[in-house]
Amino acid sequence: MTAVTALLVWRDSCHFDHWADLPCVLCGSPTPLRSHKKEPVHKVCAEAWNQANPRELGKGRFVSDAQTRRTKNVHA
């Protein structure tokens, strides 16, 4: 049985390079996406790597954006 890992949340604009597609560090195909460590990597490649390397989770190579807690606006 394989471990199930959560999908990465990369909503922050720092994950997208508007100027250059570079080879993904995992598959070699061009991508405008960047990890938190500025590595060019497809999100699906990073998720697959996380699933294949569960002992590396939480060590910072491929992580989700920090989740901010949204509060509802209360109007009087």
C-alpha positions, 0 to 999 in steps of 0.5 A: 500500500502506498502512502497518500500525500496531500497536493501542494498548494502553490497559489503565491506568485513566487511559484511562477516565472513570467520570463523563462521556462527552465528544465524541470529538475525531475523530468527535464521538460520546460516549466515556468513553475518554481519551488520555494527553493527556486528550483524549476519543477512541475507541481505534479512532479514535486507531488510525485517526488513527495509521495515517493520520498515520504521521509523527506516531507517537511524538510523543505524541498517541495512544500505548500504555501503557508496557509493563512486563516481567512476570517469572514467579514462581519458587517454591522 
